[in-house]
Amino acid sequence: MKLKRPKLNSDFWSSDKLFGLTAMLISLVTLIIFVKQTNIMDKQTRLSVLPYLMIEQSTNSEAHTIQLSLANHGVGPAIIESRKIVYEDKEYDQDFYTFMTESLPELDSIEPFNWSNVYRGMAIPSNGRVTMIAIGSNVEEFERFGMIMGKLQRDKSFYYEIIYSSIYGDKWKLSSDSEVPEKLD
């Protein structure tokens, strides 16, 4: 048995319908390209304001100074969402200066020459730096503070965490458990 091929009705495929279908196909392809381009632009915009916080310790043996700073090495501002310090099973909602002066009796006699509070809502601009605490004036204070900081860094009961966000609300966690900030969902 032989199959017959269906005949195309030439009235159905008029030039108007072909132009209409072609225009719809072009519109659909344009829409797909537009959506992909918008997603790429959104990613690029978010990356152009990406903050990158690090805690830095600088030591100058000649000037007898030790400085602990929170620095933003990103290209956008970092907005502090929360900060937390855990030490000897106690949780402190304090910045480093307040924690060190109120919770470490060894630091009673050491007077910082510079310090700043780190608080919720604080914005650290791109390439900005906040000196959390700076100690130094004489050799004795310099050496004692260096020993206390070293002991604190080796202490397994000491933990800090700073959660910060970009202007788009993307969040990261900077903690003593990791050398680099961790992106949060």
Phi and psi in degrees as GROMACS dihedral restraints (atoms count N, CA, C in turn):
[ dihedral_restraints ]
;  ai    aj    ak    al  type     phi  dphi    fc
    3     4     5     6     1  -101.2    20    10
    4     5     6     7     1   130.5    20    10
    6     7     8     9     1   -85.8    20    10
    7     8     9    10     1   139.5    20    10
    9    10    11    12     1   -94.8    20    10
   10    11    12    13     1   140.1    20    10
   12    13    14    15     1   -80.8    20    10
   13    14    15    16     1   132.5    20    10
   15    16    17    18     1   -69.7    20    10
   16    17    18    19     1   144.1    20    10
   18    19    20    21     1   -87.1    20    10
   19    20    21    22     1   136.5    20    10
   21    22    23    24     1   -83.7    20    10
   22    23    24    25     1   131.2    20    10
   24    25    26    27     1   -79.7    20    10
   25    26    27    28     1   114.8    20    10
   27    28    29    30     1   -65.3    20    10
   28    29    30    31     1   -20.4    20    10
   30    31    32    33     1   -72.5    20    10
   31    32    33    34     1   -31.3    20    10
   33    34    35    36     1   -69.6    20    10
   34    35    36    37     1   -43.6    20    10
   36    37    38    39     1   -93.3    20    10
   37    38    39    40     1    65.5    20    10
   39    40    41    42     1   -79.0    20    10
   40    41    42    43     1   165.3    20    10
   42    43    44    45     1   -63.8    20    10
   43    44    45    46     1   -31.6    20    10
   45    46    47    48     1   -64.2    20    10
   46    47    48    49     1   -41.9    20    10
   48    49    50    51     1   -69.4    20    10
   49    50    51    52     1   -38.8    20    10
   51    52    53    54     1   -63.4    20    10
   52    53    54    55     1   -44.7    20    10
   54    55    56    57     1   -63.3    20    10
   55    56    57    58     1   -40.1    20    10
   57    58    59    60     1   -63.8    20    10
   58    59    60    61     1   -46.4    20    10
   60    61    62    63     1   -65.1    20    10
   61    62    63    64     1   -39.6    20    10
   63    64    65    66     1   -63.3    20    10
   64    65    66    67     1   -42.7    20    10
   66    67    68    69     1   -63.9    20    10
   67    68    69    70     1   -40.2    20    10
   69    70    71    72     1   -66.2    20    10
   70    71    72    73     1   -40.4    20    10
   72    73    74    75     1   -64.0    20    10
   73    74    75    76     1   -44.0    20    10
   75    76    77    78     1   -63.2    20    10
   76    77    78    79     1   -40.3    20    10
   78    79    80    81     1   -63.3    20    10
   79    80    81    82     1   -41.2    20    10
   81    82    83    84     1   -64.6    20    10
   82    83    84    85     1   -45.0    20    10
   84    85    86    87     1   -63.0    20    10
   85    86    87    88     1   -41.0    20    10
   87    88    89    90     1   -62.2    20    10
   88    89    90    91     1   -41.2    20    10
   90    91    92    93     1   -63.0    20    10
   91    92    93    94     1   -44.0    20    10
   93    94    95    96     1   -61.9    20    10
   94    95    96    97     1   -44.7    20    10
   96    97    98    99     1   -63.7    20    10
   97    98    99   100     1   -40.7    20    10
   99   100   101   102     1   -62.3    20    10
  100   101   102   103     1   -43.9    20    10
  102   103   104   105     1   -63.8    20    10
  103   104   105   106     1   -44.4    20    10
  105   106   107   108     1   -63.7    20    10
  106   107   108   109     1   -42.3    20    10
  108   109   110   111     1   -64.4    20    10
  109   110   111   112     1   -39.1    20    10
  111   112   113   114     1   -63.3    20    10
  112   113   114   115     1   -41.7    20    10
  114   115   116   117     1   -63.7    20    10
  115   116   117   118     1   -40.9    20    10
  117   118   119   120     1   -64.1    20    10
  118   119   120   121     1   -42.6    20    10
  120   121   122   123     1   -64.8    20    10
  121   122   123   124     1   -37.4    20    10
  123   124   125   126     1   -63.8    20    10
  124   125   126   127     1   -45.3    20    10
  126   127   128   129     1   -61.5    20    10
  127   128   129   130     1   -43.2    20    10
  129   130   131   132     1   -63.7    20    10
  130   131   132   133     1   -40.7    20    10
  132   133   134   135     1   -64.8    20    10
  133   134   135   136     1   -43.2    20    10
  135   136   137   138     1   -64.2    20    10
  136   137   138   139     1   -39.4    20    10
  138   139   140   141     1   -70.0    20    10
  139   140   141   142     1   -25.5    20    10
  141   142   143   144     1   -76.6    20    10
  142   143   144   145     1    -7.5    20    10
  144   145   146   147     1  -125.6    20    10
  145   146   147   148     1    26.8    20    10
  147   148   149   150     1   -74.8    20    10
  148   149   150   151     1   115.9    20    10
  150   151   152   153     1   -83.1    20    10
  151   152   153   154     1   158.3    20    10
  153   154   155   156     1  -149.1    20    10
  154   155   156   157     1    94.3    20    10
  156   157   158   159     1   -86.8    20    10
  157   158   159   160     1   144.0    20    10
  159   160   161   162     1  -141.3    20    10
  160   161   162   163     1   145.8    20    10
  162   163   164   165     1   -96.2    20    10
  163   164   165   166     1   126.5    20    10
  165   166   167   168     1  -120.0    20    10
  166   167   168   169     1   138.3    20    10
  168   169   170   171     1  -115.0    20    10
  169   170   171   172     1   124.2    20    10
  171   172   173   174     1  -117.9    20    10
  172   173   174   175     1   137.3    20    10
  174   175   176   177     1  -125.3    20    10
  175   176   177   178     1   129.7    20    10
  177   178   179   180     1  -120.3    20    10
  178   179   180   181     1   102.5    20    10
  180   181   182   183     1   -67.7    20    10
  181   182   183   184     1   -32.1    20    10
  183   184   185   186     1   -69.8    20    10
  184   185   186   187     1   -43.4    20    10
  186   187   188   189     1   -88.2    20    10
  187   188   189   190     1    -5.1    20    10
  189   190   191   192     1    58.8    20    10
  190   191   192   193     1    48.9    20    10
  192   193   194   195     1  -125.6    20    10
  193   194   195   196     1   145.0    20    10
  195   196   197   198     1  -129.2    20    10
  196   197   198   199     1   132.0    20    10
  198   199   200   201     1  -130.5    20    10
  199   200   201   202     1   133.7    20    10
  201   202   203   204     1  -112.3    20    10
  202   203   204   205     1   118.5    20    10
  204   205   206   207     1  -125.9    20    10
  205   206   207   208     1   152.0    20    10
  207   208   209   210     1  -107.5    20    10
  208   209   210   211     1   111.8    20    10
  210   211   212   213     1  -115.7    20    10
  211   212   213   214     1   139.8    20    10
  213   214   215   216     1  -103.3    20    10
  214   215   216   217     1   107.1    20    10
  216   217   218   219     1   -95.6    20    10
  217   218   219   220     1    10.1    20    10
  219   220   221   222     1   -86.0    20    10
  220   221   222   223     1  -174.7    20    10
  222   223   224   225     1  -103.5    20    10
  223   224   225   226     1     2.5    20    10
  225   226   227   228     1  -137.6    20    10
  226   227   228   229     1   167.7    20    10
  228   229   230   231     1   -69.6    20    10
  229   230   231   232     1   148.7    20    10
  231   232   233   234     1  -107.4    20    10
  232   233   234   235     1   126.0    20    10
  234   235   236   237     1  -106.7    20    10
  235   236   237   238     1   120.1    20    10
  237   238   239   240     1   -71.5    20    10
  238   239   240   241     1   124.6    20    10
  240   241   242   243     1   -96.2    20    10
  241   242   243   244     1   -42.7    20    10
  243   244   245   246     1  -160.5    20    10
  244   245   246   247     1   161.3    20    10
  246   247   248   249     1  -141.9    20    10
  247   248   249   250     1   147.1    20    10
  249   250   251   252     1  -152.1    20    10
  250   251   252   253     1   139.2    20    10
  252   253   254   255     1  -126.3    20    10
  253   254   255   256     1   132.3    20    10
  255   256   257   258     1  -117.2    20    10
  256   257   258   259     1   128.0    20    10
  258   259   260   261     1  -145.7    20    10
  259   260   261   262     1   126.4    20    10
  261   262   263   264     1    50.1    20    10
  262   263   264   265     1    50.2    20    10
  264   265   266   267     1    64.3    20    10
  265   266   267   268     1    15.5    20    10
  267   268   269   270     1  -113.4    20    10
  268   269   270   271     1   139.5    20    10
  270   271   272   273     1  -103.1    20    10
  271   272   273   274     1   133.1    20    10
  273   274   275   276     1  -121.4    20    10
  274   275   276   277     1   128.3    20    10
  276   277   278   279     1   -97.6    20    10
  277   278   279   280     1    71.1    20    10
  279   280   281   282     1  -138.2    20    10
  280   281   282   283     1   160.7    20    10
  282   283   284   285     1   -82.6    20    10
  283   284   285   286     1   173.7    20    10
  285   286   287   288     1   -62.7    20    10
  286   287   288   289     1   -41.8    20    10
  288   289   290   291     1   -61.0    20    10
  289   290   291   292     1   -50.2    20    10
  291   292   293   294     1   -62.7    20    10
  292   293   294   295     1   -43.9    20    10
  294   295   296   297     1   -59.4    20    10
  295   296   297   298     1   -48.6    20    10
  297   298   299   300     1   -66.6    20    10
  298   299   300   301     1   -39.6    20    10
  300   301   302   303     1   -78.8    20    10
  301   302   303   304     1   -27.8    20    10
  303   304   305   306     1   -97.1    20    10
  304   305   306   307     1   -25.9    20    10
  306   307   308   309     1  -110.3    20    10
  307   308   309   310     1   -12.0    20    10
  309   310   311   312     1  -115.7    20    10
  310   311   312   313     1    97.9    20    10
  312   313   314   315     1   -62.1    20    10
  313   314   315   316     1   -21.6    20    10
  315   316   317   318     1   -63.5    20    10
  316   317   318   319     1   -20.9    20    10
  318   319   320   321     1   -93.6    20    10
  319   320   321   322     1     4.0    20    10
  321   322   323   324     1   -54.2    20    10
  322   323   324   325     1   -41.5    20    10
  324   325   326   327     1   -91.4    20    10
  325   326   327   328     1    -1.2    20    10
  327   328   329   330     1   -96.9    20    10
  328   329   330   331     1   123.6    20    10
  330   331   332   333     1  -103.3    20    10
  331   332   333   334     1   118.4    20    10
  333   334   335   336     1   -70.6    20    10
  334   335   336   337     1   146.6    20    10
  336   337   338   339     1   -97.2    20    10
  337   338   339   340     1   -10.5    20    10
  339   340   341   342     1  -155.9    20    10
  340   341   342   343     1   138.0    20    10
  342   343   344   345     1  -161.3    20    10
  343   344   345   346     1   156.8    20    10
  345   346   347   348     1  -139.9    20    10
  346   347   348   349     1   146.8    20    10
  348   349   350   351     1   -80.4    20    10
  349   350   351   352     1   144.0    20    10
  351   352   353   354     1  -113.8    20    10
  352   353   354   355     1   117.0    20    10
  354   355   356   357     1  -132.7    20    10
  355   356   357   358     1   162.8    20    10
  357   358   359   360     1   -61.8    20    10
  358   359   360   361     1   132.8    20    10
  360   361   362   363     1    92.7    20    10
  361   362   363   364     1   -10.5    20    10
  363   364   365   366     1   -66.7    20    10
  364   365   366   367     1   135.8    20    10
  366   367   368   369     1  -108.9    20    10
  367   368   369   370     1   126.7    20    10
  369   370   371   372     1  -106.3    20    10
  370   371   372   373     1   114.7    20    10
  372   373   374   375     1   -67.5    20    10
  373   374   375   376     1   164.5    20    10
  375   376   377   378     1   -55.7    20    10
  376   377   378   379     1   133.6    20    10
  378   379   380   381     1    62.2    20    10
  379   380   381   382     1    18.2    20    10
  381   382   383   384     1   -88.7    20    10
  382   383   384   385     1   163.9    20    10
  384   385   386   387     1  -146.4    20    10
  385   386   387   388     1   138.1    20    10
  387   388   389   390     1  -119.5    20    10
  388   389   390   391     1   121.4    20    10
  390   391   392   393     1   -80.2    20    10
  391   392   393   394     1   107.7    20    10
  393   394   395   396     1   -73.4    20    10
  394   395   396   397     1   -39.6    20    10
  396   397   398   399     1  -161.3    20    10
  397   398   399   400     1   139.6    20    10
  399   400   401   402     1  -134.9    20    10
  400   401   402   403     1   127.8    20    10
  402   403   404   405     1  -120.6    20    10
  403   404   405   406     1   142.9    20    10
  405   406   407   408     1   155.2    20    10
  406   407   408   409     1   134.6    20    10
  408   409   410   411     1  -169.4    20    10
  409   410   411   412     1   -39.9    20    10
  411   412   413   414     1  -136.5    20    10
  412   413   414   415     1   167.3    20    10
  414   415   416   417     1   -63.1    20    10
  415   416   417   418     1   -39.8    20    10
  417   418   419   420     1   -63.1    20    10
  418   419   420   421     1   -48.9    20    10
  420   421   422   423     1   -63.9    20    10
  421   422   423   424     1   -41.1    20    10
  423   424   425   426     1   -58.5    20    10
  424   425   426   427     1   -49.5    20    10
  426   427   428   429     1   -68.0    20    10
  427   428   429   430     1   -41.3    20    10
  429   430   431   432     1   -66.0    20    10
  430   431   432   433     1   -43.2    20    10
  432   433   434   435     1   -65.1    20    10
  433   434   435   436     1   -39.4    20    10
  435   436   437   438     1   -60.8    20    10
  436   437   438   439     1   -40.9    20    10
  438   439   440   441     1   -66.8    20    10
  439   440   441   442     1   -41.5    20    10
  441   442   443   444     1   -65.0    20    10
  442   443   444   445     1   -43.0    20    10
  444   445   446   447     1   -63.5    20    10
  445   446   447   448     1   -42.7    20    10
  447   448   449   450     1   -61.9    20    10
  448   449   450   451     1   -43.6    20    10
  450   451   452   453     1   -62.8    20    10
  451   452   453   454     1   -42.6    20    10
  453   454   455   456     1   -64.3    20    10
  454   455   456   457     1   -41.2    20    10
  456   457   458   459     1   -66.7    20    10
  457   458   459   460     1   -30.9    20    10
  459   460   461   462     1   -85.0    20    10
  460   461   462   463     1   -17.3    20    10
  462   463   464   465     1   -70.7    20    10
  463   464   465   466     1   121.6    20    10
  465   466   467   468     1   -70.0    20    10
  466   467   468   469     1   -18.3    20    10
  468   469   470   471     1   -85.9    20    10
  469   470   471   472     1    -3.5    20    10
  471   472   473   474     1   -95.1    20    10
  472   473   474   475     1   129.6    20    10
  474   475   476   477     1  -148.4    20    10
  475   476   477   478     1   136.9    20    10
  477   478   479   480     1  -127.0    20    10
  478   479   480   481     1   156.2    20    10
  480   481   482   483     1  -150.4    20    10
  481   482   483   484     1   129.7    20    10
  483   484   485   486     1  -125.7    20    10
  484   485   486   487     1   122.3    20    10
  486   487   488   489     1  -104.4    20    10
  487   488   489   490     1   129.7    20    10
  489   490   491   492     1  -137.0    20    10
  490   491   492   493     1   164.0    20    10
  492   493   494   495     1  -136.4    20    10
  493   494   495   496     1   164.7    20    10
  495   496   497   498     1   -90.5    20    10
  496   497   498   499     1   177.9    20    10
  498   499   500   501     1   -69.7    20    10
  499   500   501   502     1   -14.5    20    10
  501   502   503   504     1   -91.5    20    10
  502   503   504   505     1    -0.2    20    10
  504   505   506   507     1    90.1    20    10
  505   506   507   508     1     0.9    20    10
  507   508   509   510     1   -67.6    20    10
  508   509   510   511     1   136.7    20    10
  510   511   512   513     1  -117.3    20    10
  511   512   513   514     1   149.6    20    10
  513   514   515   516     1  -135.9    20    10
  514   515   516   517     1   158.2    20    10
  516   517   518   519     1  -122.0    20    10
  517   518   519   520     1   125.2    20    10
  519   520   521   522     1  -105.7    20    10
  520   521   522   523     1   123.1    20    10
  522   523   524   525     1  -142.0    20    10
  523   524   525   526     1   168.5    20    10
  525   526   527   528     1   -73.8    20    10
  526   527   528   529     1   -10.0    20    10
  528   529   530   531     1   -81.0    20    10
  529   530   531   532     1   -16.9    20    10
  531   532   533   534     1  -136.5    20    10
  532   533   534   535     1   148.0    20    10
  534   535   536   537     1   -81.7    20    10
  535   536   537   538     1   -20.7    20    10
  537   538   539   540     1  -123.8    20    10
  538   539   540   541     1   153.1    20    10
  540   541   542   543     1   -62.2    20    10
  541   542   543   544     1   146.1    20    10
  543   544   545   546     1  -108.7    20    10
  544   545   546   547     1   127.8    20    10
  546   547   548   549     1   -72.4    20    10
  547   548   549   550     1   134.3    20    10
  549   550   551   552     1  -103.4    20    10
  550   551   552   553     1   152.1    20    10
